[in-house]
Amino acid sequence: MIVKSNVDPPKGEKIWVSYIDQEGGIKYIVTSKTNNRDIYFLYRVSNDGLTKISKNKNPSELERMIKY
């Protein structure tokens, strides 16, 4: 169970999408660089921090990697 309700993105990145679990905690985020949206990053959120899962030019492709 993820209990985070607020996540800071990695330095130089902006959060575009947050995936919320049934308890209302953030489970995954999709980010990109603040000055360039050519590549998007998928992170898993845990109480230990962020874990980068993947990157892709198409943010929709990252959603396929999310385990609901």
HUPE-V492259 format. One record per helix or strand. SS is the DSSP state (h for helix, s for strand). FROM is the first residue (numbers start at 1). LEN is the number of residues. If there is no record, write none. Layout:
# HUPE-V492259
ss:SS from:FROM len:LEN
ss:SS from:FROM len:LEN
This chain:
# HUPE-V492259
ss:s from:13 len:8
ss:s from:26 len:8
ss:s from:36 len:11
ss:s from:49 len:8
ss:h from:59 len:5
